[in-house]
Amino acid sequence: MPYNYLIKDIAGKVATVTLNRPDKGNSLSPDVLEEIRALFTQLGTDPDVNVIVFTGGERYFSAGFDLGEIRQLEKVSNEAYIRLFHQAYRAILFCPRPVICAVGGPAIAGGFDLTMMCDIRYASTRAKFGQKEIALSLTPIMDPLWRIIGMGRAREVALTGRIYDADEAEKMGYVSRVFAEGELLSSVAEIAQNMAGYDQQCLRETKQLSHLVADQNLDGAMQIQEWLFRSYIGSEDNHRRIDDLQAQLAARRKQ
């Protein structure tokens, strides 16, 4: 399908998806959400893609809901719009490929929710994060937010509607690393390319494992991890990668 609000680029097993609605601050209209749902669903089964980078560019990520669209809704006519939001969220959250979010500017309300659905979040110093739903008489998404930053912090984010800068987001564990303005996309591209060199199935099952263990008791989680580890250790690819690593270490010792 043609994409009017997303730019897709695939290079070296990395797909970069860029929100492209600059005149509206990359706000989320039904058309934007449908494109997100469709593209992430498609990329999740693309054999040429190992890792996905999701971004709005160096300037901003997404201002959130398209308020003009929401203002037209009534309680009796909101079902399709709400379903579409959650279909877009789930397409990212449960995409078989790891999704890295590169946040170059404000990620607010629905834009914040999109970053929450990604596996790893990196930000530039320009980035800002916040759930403003409470200020609009809307209930915000708490899960998976609480799994990322803990329930206490998640309650603060949800109930205060406060906007957090990139440093605060990093300190609370929401963002993994903050890059200088203008260096975000190149830095994240390097990280993604390194990840994309790993075994595709192992990447996929490691992401699935991160979802599974969150709902297990400790004993159950350990059993799942033991079984999965056993299914990979000793494989041909495992042996090849060990040989490559040992060769790299030997070369470094000679330097």
Disulfide bonds with the S-S distance in Angstrom:
none
